Amino acid sequence: MMPYINKWPKVRWFLTVMNHGAASIFTALRNNESGAKTKFLSELVRIMLKYPWCAGVDIDLERGGGYENKDAANILFHDIYQTVKAYNPAKLVNICLPGVTSVQGSVGGENWCVYADLDAYCDTAAIMSYGMAWAGSAPGPVSPRDWLVGVYDYAAKVMNPQKISMGLPGYGWEWQIYANPADLDQTYRGVSLTYYAAKIWAEGGYNFTGNAPPQPMIPWLAYWDDYDQVPYMLPQVYDYAEGGDATSREAPIIGETYNRRRYLTCYGKTQKAEFGTIYIDRDGEPDRYTEGVVIGNGSVIGANSVVVHDIPPMAVAAGNPAVVVKDYITNRLEQVRSG
């Protein structure tokens, strides 16, 4: 590092400390498991002592969980900031934050992050406003324009804008969608690549046969999405259709539009219910209601009748269930009649 530091003395060099997206590490630090946070804070001081040329530390902690973790996360960042400033007030703290558009507005489950709360615990903040689509997601824009604008507007409103740096991706993704990743012994569909590499794919410099002889006449579709401000290329495309292009559909499938794209959506859930002993089994015929009278399953309940519906579960837990329930109802009716 020293040749670069000496060559560019005006550049501020930070020591980056990250958890590489391991949720267990963030959790251990946040909850001080086995003294993890205490050790972490002392290590920050140790490495700043070891590298005195550093301007400070760059804290990149990701996968911190949901909104229920935000108070503990705030305390962690508070303690980091105070530890650095106690060591040397001139040292700086930069924090890397996931892109969110509101409180609990993360598209990736990082709702522990509340910009307004963390503003006081940093000198600068780098907003990671990229990665809306990633290796484990469906194909889509890495940084769609409308999402970026939402992140920018929210961050500038609740944090000191002078502290903020925003991110733009310098990469793309290649997603395979012809098989489930698990069937290919893969964890995710996506593999990251640079824009330059993507350009070579589009120009035929790379092939789809593992560098074996190129496949002849591979059809492909490439276009620029002017709304999201991103390029797309779909290799080996023989036809292209959206869900809304279906010639027919049956309920419960419905046609919907989301972010300007047409989808076929099916909302439904089949629940498998398991019951214990059933003491009363109705025939499923619906009740009929006529002028204050309920008629159903062979019984008639008049307008002045009393319906007992609060039989506790313990009432049928012992003895003859029918007798127990009958005695309970008799007692309740006596209580109702006596006021």
GINORGI-V300465 format. One record per pair of residues at least 6 apart in sequence whose ideal C-beta (glycine too) atoms are under 7 Angstrom apart, sorted by sequence separation. I is the first residue (numbers start at 0). J is the second residue. D is the distance in whole Angstrom. If there is no record, write none. Layout:
BEGIN
i=I j=J d=D
i=I j=J d=D
END
This chain:
BEGIN
i=18 j=24 d=4
i=31 j=37 d=6
i=47 j=53 d=6
i=99 j=105 d=5
i=132 j=138 d=7
i=180 j=186 d=6
i=199 j=205 d=6
i=208 j=214 d=6
i=248 j=254 d=7
i=300 j=306 d=6
i=18 j=25 d=5
i=28 j=35 d=5
i=83 j=90 d=5
i=103 j=110 d=5
i=105 j=112 d=7
i=132 j=139 d=4
i=180 j=187 d=6
i=206 j=213 d=4
i=207 j=214 d=6
i=223 j=230 d=5
i=224 j=231 d=6
i=254 j=261 d=7
i=255 j=262 d=5
i=286 j=293 d=5
i=287 j=294 d=5
i=292 j=299 d=7
i=293 j=300 d=4
i=4 j=12 d=6
i=27 j=35 d=4
i=28 j=36 d=5
i=97 j=105 d=6
i=131 j=139 d=7
i=132 j=140 d=6
i=155 j=163 d=7
i=180 j=188 d=5
i=206 j=214 d=6
i=286 j=294 d=7
i=287 j=295 d=7
i=292 j=300 d=7
i=315 j=323 d=6
i=47 j=56 d=7
i=63 j=72 d=5
i=83 j=92 d=5
i=131 j=140 d=7
i=132 j=141 d=5
i=154 j=163 d=6
i=222 j=231 d=6
i=254 j=263 d=6
i=255 j=264 d=5
i=286 j=295 d=3
i=292 j=301 d=6
i=314 j=323 d=6
i=315 j=324 d=6
i=97 j=107 d=6
i=99 j=109 d=7
i=131 j=141 d=6
i=207 j=217 d=7
i=221 j=231 d=7
i=292 j=302 d=6
i=314 j=324 d=6
i=28 j=39 d=6
i=102 j=113 d=6
i=130 j=141 d=6
i=131 j=142 d=6
i=221 j=232 d=4
i=243 j=254 d=5
i=252 j=263 d=5
i=253 j=264 d=6
i=284 j=295 d=7
i=291 j=302 d=3
i=80 j=92 d=5
i=97 j=109 d=4
i=129 j=141 d=5
i=131 j=143 d=6
i=176 j=188 d=7
i=242 j=254 d=7
i=284 j=296 d=6
i=43 j=56 d=6
i=79 j=92 d=7
i=99 j=112 d=6
i=129 j=142 d=5
i=175 j=188 d=6
i=219 j=232 d=6
i=220 j=233 d=5
i=252 j=265 d=5
i=314 j=327 d=5
i=128 j=142 d=6
i=151 j=165 d=6
i=174 j=188 d=5
i=219 j=233 d=6
i=251 j=265 d=5
i=282 j=296 d=6
i=310 j=324 d=6
i=97 j=112 d=6
i=131 j=146 d=5
i=174 j=189 d=5
i=219 j=234 d=4
i=248 j=263 d=6
i=251 j=266 d=6
i=281 j=296 d=5
i=96 j=112 d=6
i=173 j=189 d=7
i=219 j=235 d=7
i=220 j=236 d=5
i=251 j=267 d=5
i=172 j=189 d=4
i=173 j=190 d=5
i=217 j=234 d=6
i=218 j=235 d=7
i=219 j=236 d=6
i=310 j=327 d=6
i=76 j=94 d=7
i=96 j=114 d=7
i=172 j=190 d=7
i=217 j=235 d=6
i=218 j=236 d=6
i=243 j=261 d=3
i=245 j=263 d=6
i=128 j=147 d=6
i=172 j=191 d=6
i=173 j=192 d=6
i=218 j=237 d=6
i=220 j=239 d=6
i=241 j=260 d=6
i=242 j=261 d=6
i=201 j=221 d=6
i=241 j=261 d=5
i=242 j=262 d=4
i=58 j=79 d=6
i=96 j=117 d=7
i=170 j=191 d=5
i=171 j=192 d=6
i=242 j=263 d=4
i=307 j=328 d=5
i=128 j=150 d=5
i=170 j=192 d=7
i=94 j=117 d=7
i=170 j=193 d=6
i=171 j=194 d=6
i=126 j=150 d=6
i=170 j=194 d=7
i=307 j=331 d=5
i=106 j=131 d=6
i=142 j=167 d=6
i=169 j=194 d=7
i=142 j=168 d=5
i=171 j=197 d=5
i=16 j=43 d=7
i=56 j=83 d=6
i=94 j=121 d=4
i=141 j=168 d=5
i=207 j=234 d=6
i=305 j=332 d=6
i=55 j=83 d=6
i=93 j=121 d=7
i=96 j=124 d=6
i=98 j=126 d=6
i=126 j=154 d=6
i=207 j=235 d=7
i=92 j=121 d=5
i=93 j=122 d=7
i=98 j=127 d=6
i=92 j=122 d=5
i=93 j=123 d=5
i=94 j=124 d=5
i=95 j=125 d=5
i=96 j=126 d=5
i=97 j=127 d=6
i=98 j=128 d=4
i=141 j=171 d=7
i=305 j=335 d=5
i=91 j=122 d=4
i=93 j=124 d=7
i=96 j=127 d=7
i=141 j=172 d=7
i=201 j=232 d=5
i=14 j=46 d=6
i=91 j=123 d=7
i=93 j=125 d=6
i=95 j=127 d=6
i=200 j=232 d=7
i=14 j=47 d=7
i=226 j=259 d=6
i=29 j=63 d=7
i=58 j=92 d=7
i=124 j=158 d=7
i=25 j=60 d=5
i=55 j=90 d=4
i=14 j=50 d=6
i=43 j=79 d=7
i=55 j=91 d=3
i=56 j=92 d=6
i=57 j=93 d=5
i=58 j=94 d=5
i=59 j=95 d=4
i=61 j=97 d=7
i=138 j=174 d=4
i=25 j=62 d=6
i=54 j=91 d=5
i=55 j=92 d=6
i=58 j=95 d=7
i=66 j=103 d=5
i=126 j=163 d=6
i=128 j=165 d=5
i=129 j=166 d=5
i=278 j=315 d=7
i=25 j=63 d=5
i=40 j=78 d=6
i=44 j=82 d=7
i=55 j=93 d=7
i=57 j=95 d=7
i=124 j=162 d=5
i=126 j=164 d=7
i=128 j=166 d=5
i=129 j=167 d=7
i=134 j=172 d=7
i=138 j=176 d=7
i=14 j=53 d=5
i=29 j=68 d=6
i=36 j=75 d=6
i=40 j=79 d=7
i=43 j=82 d=6
i=47 j=86 d=6
i=72 j=111 d=5
i=114 j=153 d=7
i=123 j=162 d=5
i=124 j=163 d=6
i=125 j=164 d=5
i=126 j=165 d=5
i=127 j=166 d=5
i=129 j=168 d=4
i=12 j=52 d=6
i=13 j=53 d=6
i=16 j=56 d=6
i=22 j=62 d=4
i=43 j=83 d=6
i=80 j=120 d=4
i=114 j=154 d=6
i=118 j=158 d=4
i=122 j=162 d=7
i=126 j=166 d=6
i=132 j=172 d=7
i=12 j=53 d=6
i=13 j=54 d=6
i=16 j=57 d=7
i=20 j=61 d=5
i=30 j=71 d=7
i=76 j=117 d=6
i=80 j=121 d=7
i=118 j=159 d=6
i=121 j=162 d=7
i=123 j=164 d=7
i=125 j=166 d=7
i=12 j=54 d=6
i=13 j=55 d=6
i=14 j=56 d=5
i=15 j=57 d=4
i=16 j=58 d=6
i=17 j=59 d=4
i=18 j=60 d=5
i=20 j=62 d=5
i=22 j=64 d=7
i=29 j=71 d=5
i=36 j=78 d=7
i=40 j=82 d=5
i=44 j=86 d=5
i=69 j=111 d=5
i=115 j=157 d=4
i=278 j=320 d=5
i=11 j=54 d=4
i=13 j=56 d=6
i=14 j=57 d=7
i=18 j=61 d=7
i=29 j=72 d=6
i=47 j=90 d=6
i=65 j=108 d=7
i=68 j=111 d=4
i=73 j=116 d=5
i=77 j=120 d=5
i=114 j=157 d=5
i=115 j=158 d=7
i=13 j=57 d=4
i=15 j=59 d=6
i=66 j=110 d=4
i=69 j=113 d=5
i=73 j=117 d=7
i=76 j=120 d=4
i=114 j=158 d=5
i=65 j=110 d=5
i=66 j=111 d=7
i=29 j=75 d=5
i=63 j=109 d=6
i=65 j=111 d=7
i=28 j=75 d=6
i=64 j=111 d=5
i=69 j=116 d=7
i=4 j=52 d=5
i=63 j=111 d=4
i=63 j=112 d=7
i=100 j=149 d=4
i=100 j=150 d=6
i=99 j=150 d=7
i=98 j=150 d=4
i=101 j=153 d=6
i=135 j=187 d=4
i=100 j=153 d=5
i=134 j=187 d=4
i=99 j=153 d=7
i=134 j=188 d=7
i=135 j=189 d=7
i=134 j=189 d=4
i=133 j=189 d=7
i=134 j=191 d=7
i=13 j=93 d=6
i=144 j=226 d=7
i=144 j=227 d=5
i=143 j=227 d=4
i=144 j=228 d=5
i=143 j=229 d=7
i=140 j=227 d=4
i=140 j=229 d=4
END
